[in-house]
Amino acid sequence: MADIHPFRAFRYATPAHAKDSQTLSPAQVVTQPYDKITPALQDRYYAASPYNLVRIILGRRQADDNPANNVYSRAAAYFRDWRQQGILRQDSLPSLYVYSQRFTLPGFSKERSTPELERRGFIALGRIEDYSAGVVFRHEQTLAKPKADRLDLLRATGAHFGQIFMLYEDSGHLDSLLNTPADPDIALTDESGVLHRVWQVSDPALIASVRTAMGDKKLIIADGHHRYETALSYRNECRAAASASSSTAQSSDAPYEFVMMTFVNMNSPALAVLPTHRVVHSLPSFSEEAFRNAARAFFDIDELDGPLDAPRAAAILRECGRAGTSILAVTASRAFLLHHPNPNPAEVFAGLSIRQQSLDVVQLHRVLLENALHLSEESIRNQQNIAYVRDAAEALSNLESSVPANIVFLMNPCRVSQVRDIAFAGEVMPQKSTDFYPKLLSGLTVYALD
């Protein structure tokens, strides 16, 4: 099953090397995952430090980019130079890295309590496995364009800068093994108010115990599907190159056989999944009444009175969701609560299991987007008329923008148990079905393949 290994991570040196009087703090140099970096956040990271990791994982494109000078070649140069200058230094001992994130869930109103949660896991190398091996399981579909981008970056730099977020199932034994009262080696609070802390663990006996405990685990990708499949493609490239250039047997422990992962117990009470709402816009024609009539064939529908803000929407969804599927469809002037799906013709859910059909997000995509609004699966995949927004208030604000959205769909989050059941059954959800919170920061540890 899961084959994990300690590694000698590259980490940012603090203070900076002797040639630079600037002292680097972790908050100046680490980032959110590349796919969560907005243009505004990219600018903020660029301004924070000349050594901020954004220059490697999501560098600025330039008008004169060419095959010899582009975001990937510049990323490789930064990584090479920062290692040579001592900005990034490699740990002397193979280690695991305990990773704690202390946070409150976003979206709580001021009137409600905001309990603080702590999610703990550990960073290590995990062997890259084909899905067919039954060790690593996915739960979401991937797209070709992000994988091509990440593969170009991996080829150029020969390193992994962020971790794949992996779930395993455990009674809590591993967390107790890795619990420590020591002060962390890294501590910072990010732009969302999340406290991130990291402890280096180099004790060979403790590492051996963790490896043994993980030996019977199956893994589910929570976040990082595109990067995992990128690492898989790169591994296959390297295997082919090694086979073509040498007659000797390939090593099963070659660096490209592994990728950096953070392992979190899926039974943790602090494992939080947020909903991702859908904003539908720029339809050539849209009628509230036509949508209502079309949706009525598939759902019971209640029209809501009065103004609908984000806190009220969340409360309605939470309460109605206790009984099953619950979706809010909101236009500029009306709001509909869709619940208790009616039996649907077989062709609506063709190819989907009962497990998948029970998901709110599948009901939304197959029934409302494709059948009621007549959006094609390809247009949804290419995000032609749809945007994905985590914050309900932000989603609703699109109804009042200068180019207003046609309709906004607000969702309940998917449950971790649903993710587990779908993944272990070898099935997948639509894109943007889950949003695990908070995200794992990039740059806390770096795994260089050379």
N, C-alpha and C positions, 0 to 999 in steps of 0.2 A: 504494500500500500504506500502511504506517503513516505517518501525518502527525503529527509531534510538534512542539511549540513551547516555547520558554522562557517564563517568566512571572515576574511580580514577586510573590513569595509574601509573605503575612503570616506573621511569625514572632514568637514570644514574645521580648519585650525583657528582657535581663538586663544590669545590674540593673533593677529595676522603675522605673516613672516617678517623677519627683522628689517627688510628693505622698505617696509610700508608702515608708517606710524599709525595708520588707522586700525582700530580694534574692531573686529567683526563680531557681531552678535548673531546668534542663529536666526533671529527674526529678520535680519537684514538680507539673508542669503537663501533661505529655503522658500518654497512656493507651494501653492495648491497644485494638484495634478494638472497636466497640460491642458486637458479638455475642459477644465473649470476656470481657466484664465481668460477673462474678458479683455478687450482692448484697454479698458481703463485700468484693470489690474496689472496688465502687462506694463503699462507706463509707470505704474507705482513701483513695480519690482525693478524696472530699469533705473529709476531714480534712487532706490534704496541703497544700492551698492554696485560698484563696477564688477563685483564678483557674484552677483545674484544669479541663481541657477537658471532663471528665465532665459538668459542668453544662450543656454545650451538646449533646453527642452522646448522652448518656443521663441526663438530669436526673431527679430524683425526682418522682414523681407526688404530688399532694396531694389530700386528701379534698374540697376545695372547688374543684377544677379545673372550668373552664367554657370555653365557646368563646372568651372574651376573655382568659382567664388559664389557661395550661396549659403543659405541658413545652415545646411548640414556641414559644409566644410568649415564654416566659422565656428560651429558648435564643437567640432573635433579640435580645432585650434585652441579654443578656450579651455577645453578639458585637458589637453596636453600641457598648455602653459601653466594652468593653475596647479597641476601636479608638480611640474618642475619648480615652480616658485614656492611650493609649500602651502599654498592656499588650501588645497585638499591633501590630506595626509593619510596614509594607510596605517590602520591599527597593526600592532606588532603580533597580536595573538588571534587565532581563529576564535570567533565569538558569535553568540546570539545577542540580540538586542531587545530587551523588554521595552514595550511601547505602550504608554498610557495616554489616554485622551479624556480630559475632564471637561464637561460641557453641559449646557442646558439646551433643550430642544427649541429651535426657532419657531415663531408663530404663536407663542403663548401670549394671551392678552395681559395687560397690566393687572386686571382684576383677578387673574388666576395665579396660583402658585407656580413657581418655576423650579422644580426639583433639579438638583445637580446630579448628573450621572457620570460614571467613570467606566470607560471601555478599555480593557487591557488585552494585550496580545503580545506577540514577539515576532521579530524580524529574523529571518534565516533564508538560506538558499533552499529552494525546493526543486526536485527533479522535474523537468518538463516531460509530460506524459501525453501521448495521443489520447483523445477522448475515448477511443475504443478500448483502452486498457482498463477502464473502469476505476480509475484513481482520481482523476480530475474531471469535474462535471461543470458544464456551463448552464446558465439559465436564460441568457438573452442572445438575440441574434447580433451579428456584427456586420459592419459595412466595409467595403473594399478600400475606400479612400483613406480613412484614418489609419488602417493597417499599412498601406503603402507609405504613408508619411512616417510612421513610427519605424518601419523597416529601414527606410533611408537613413534615419537618425541613428539607429542601432549599427548599421553597416559603417557609418562614418566614425562613430565614437567608440564602438566596441565596449559599450557599458550600459548598465541599467541604472537610472537615477531615481525611479520611483518603484514602489512595491506593488505587486499584485495582491489584492485584498482577498484572502482565502478564509473560508469558514470550515470548521471541523466540529464534530460533536463529542462532548466530553462532560463528565460530572463536575468538573472544576479542579481535577487533580493537577493538570498542567499549570493552571493559574497559581495554585498553592505552591508548586515547585519553584516557580519563578518570582514569588513575592519577595520583596526586599525592603528593608527600612532605610537603606542607604540613600544619600542624596543623588539625584539624577545627574548623568553626564551632560545631558542637553535638556534645556527647559525654555519654552517660549510660549507666548500667547499670540494666536494668529488674528487675522482681521475680522473673524467671526466671534472672537472672544473665547475660543477653545484653547485650553491649556494642554500643550503637548510636552511629554517628558519621555526621555530615553535613558535606559541603563545598559551598560555593556556587561555581558556575562561571559567570562572566559574560563570558568572552572570546568576542566575536562569531565569530571565525574557528573556534574550537574547537566552538562550538555549531553552526555551519554544517556542520562535518565530521560531527558526530554526527547531525544531521538527514538529511544525505545518506546516511550509512551505514544509517540506519533506514528509508530510503525504499522498500526492497524487502522489508521484513519483514512476515510475518504474525504476529498476536498471539493468544496463548491466555490466557484469564482463569484464573489460578491461584487467586486468592482475590478475593472482592468481586463475585460474580455478581449479588447482589441490588442492590448499590449501582450497578453498571454499568447494569443494566436500569432502575433508578430515574433515573439521569442520562439515559438514552435517552428515557424517558417525559417527563421534564421538558423535554428538548430539543424534543420533538414539541409539547408544550403551548406553549412559547415561540414556535415557528415558526407555530403556528396563530394565536396572539394577534397576532404581528407581521403576518401576512398579513391578518387581519381589520381591523387598525387603520391600515394604510398601503397605498398603491397602489405604493410604490416597491419595488424588488427587495430581497430580504433579503440580508444579508451572510453569506457562507459562513464568515466568521471571527468571528461574534458570540460572546460569551463562553460562552453556553449550548451552543455546538457542541463544547465541549471538557470533559474531566474530568481530574482529577489522577491520574497513574499512576506506579507504580514499575516500571521495566523491568529484568528479570533474564534473563540468558542461560540457556536451558534445558539447555545443555551444561555448566554449572558443576558441578564435583564437590561443591560445598557446597549444592546444591539438594536439600534434604531433605524427604521426605514421610513422615509418621508414620501409623500405622494408627489408625482409629477403631473401637473395639469396641462391641458391641451388648449391652445388658442388657435381657432380656425379663422383665416382671414383671406381677403382678396378673391372670394368666390365670384364668378361671373354673374350669378343671381342667387339671392337668398331671401327666403320668406319665413318669418317666425311661425306663421300658421301652417305653412307647408311642412316645416320641420316637425312641428307638434303632431300633425296628422300622420306623418310617416313614422315617427317614433312610437305613436300610440299602438301600432301593430305589434310592437315588440315589448313594451313596458307598460306598467301602470304609471300614470303621470298625474302629479299634483302641481298646480300652479301656485306659487308662493305670493303672499301679499307683502306689501311694504318694501323698503329698501333692503338690499342684501349686501352686507359687507363681509369681509373675510372671517372675522370671529363667528358671526352668525352662520355662515356657510359651513365652517368646520364643525360647529355644534350640531347642525342638522345632519350632516354626513355621518358624524360619529354615532349619533343616536339611531338613525335609520339603518346604518351599516351593520348594526348588531343582528339584524334579521336577514342579511344577505346583501346582494348587489345594490348599491346606492350611488347615483351619479347626479350631479347638478349641472343643468344646461342653462346658461345665462346669456341673454342678449342685452342690448342697450336699454330695453324697456321692460323685459319680462324675465322671469326665472322659473324653471321647471325642475321638479324633483322626480327623477326616473327611478323606479324601484320595482321589485318583484317581476323579473323578466318572464315574459310569456313563452310557451313552447314555440320554438322557431323551426322553420323548414330546414331539413337536413343540409341543404346546400349552403346555408349561412355559415355553418361551422364545419364545413367539409374539411376532413383531414385533422381535426382537433379532437383530443380526448375530452372526457368529462371533466378531468382536472383542469384543463385549459379553459373550457367553456365556463367554468365557475368563476374565473377571474374577472374582476370589474374591468380591467384594462382590455381584456379580450372582448367582452361585451361592448365596450366603447368602440374599439377598432372595427370589429366585424359588423356590428349592428348599426351603430350611429354614424360612424365616419364613412364606411363603405356602402351601407344600404340606405340610410336615411339621407345622407348628404352626397352620396354617389362619388366619393373620392376613391380613386384607384389605389390599390396596394402600392404600386410603384410611386405614385405622387406622394403618398404618405411617407414611404421610405426615403424619398428625396427631399422631404420637408418643403414641398412646393407651396402648400396652402396651410401649413400647420407649424406652430412653434411650441416648444416645450418649456414650461415655466414652473419652477418649484414653488415660488411664493404665491399664495392665493390672491393676496392684495395686488401684487404686480400683474397677475393674470387678468384680474377684473379691470385694472386700469387701462388695459388695451381696448376696452369697449368705449373709452372716452378719449382715445388718442386722436391725433390729427387725421390719421387714416384708420378709422375704427375697425376692430375685429368684427366679424360676423357673429360669432358665437364662441363662448368659453365653456369648457367642460372642466368641472372641479371634481377631484377624486379623493377617495380614501386611500391610504397606503396599502400596499401589498403586505401580507403577513410573512414572517420568516418561515413559518411552517409551510406556506404555499411555495415559497422559493425552493425549500428543501425537497418537497414532494415532486415538483416539476423537474428539478435538476436530476434527481436520482432516477426518475422515469425516463431520462434521456430526451426530454422535451425542452422547448424554449418558449419564452414569452415575447411579446412584441418589444421593439426597442423602447428605451426609456420607461420600462415597467417598474424599476426599483431605483431608489436613491438612498443608499446607505449614508447615514450622517453620524459623525463628521467624516470628511475625507482624510485619507492618509497623506501627509505632507511629502513632497518630493525634496530630496537633498539631505534628509537626515542621515541616511547611509547611502553609499554608492557602491555598486558591484561592477568592477572592471574585469573584463574577460582576459586581459593580457597582464 
